[in-house]
Amino acid sequence: MKQRSAIAVDFGASKIRVALVSPKGKITKQTSEETDKNGKNGTAITIQIAGLIKEVMSGADPKDMAGIGIASIGPLHYQRGGPVSSPNIPYSFVPLVKPLEKKFRTSVSLLNDANAAVLAEKHFGAGKNLENLVYITLSTGIGGGAIVNGDLLLGKSGNAAEVGHIVIDTKYDILCSCGKGKGHWEGMSSGSNIPRFFEVWAKKNNKRTLHYKTVKDIFVAARRNNKIALKFIDELAKVNAHAISSVIVAYDPQLITLGGSVTLKNKDFIVSGIKKYVDHYLTLPRIQATSLGDSIGILGAAAAVFKKNRGG
Ligand SMILES: [Zn+2]
């Protein structure tokens, strides 16, 4: 019998990607579009995703597929079946599970993107055969997903391991982009916040001569051996290491993989920086960049479908 593919949806704030994924994790067909932010309400996105699914299916019967998996921006509302008040899109709610189940007459599995990613790591990546692992994305925001004793941690509404908002700093007093607290990891170390952290750090250290608008500018300067950029990246490494130290004691993982654009473009600085400053209270897990690159979300959405079908 031919093994059935999953229909995988990676719903991000800027892009929606839809693919057919084989049980071995091979992407056989895919398409993507910029996320529609000009609709009247969240249904605009539901319609957009349905259109992309139809496109990759190109006439095939949805009943011949293993199901639909969605890796979505958070925070999720499991009971309602979609993300609510997500900070990076202009809709209060995007209905996903019910309308897509109805339209395609197949089951829909919904996970937040970082939870989907850790599932991808276990099914298709470095976490195969491991029961305890954590995935962290350092991207526009910071998110995490954890598998403990073989179980994906979900929490009451699907947002467990939202480690981007753990408090890791009391020195710089930086308000997080979530607006809910100061010293959160994401407020200092995500792609959208690193330049602001640089500014605060430079002011505190009387290094006001330089201004960097983007993360890329800072890392380019560091690669050119600019001393101030290198010093700041060392401070950033301490911040990341504080956070990873907390992640280690919270979940006791065997493996931590890191992904997201900030990591993937600067693996050398990010991974070695964390290893340099991480606490050794518990035995250190392996810490490495993910090998699944930016396909980790789509692979996680597919893994959610295969996991559900196996009843695991
Ligand atoms: Zn926060």
Residues whose N, C-alpha, C, O or C-beta is under 5 A from the ligand:
A	BS01	ZN	G164 H165 C176 C178 H184
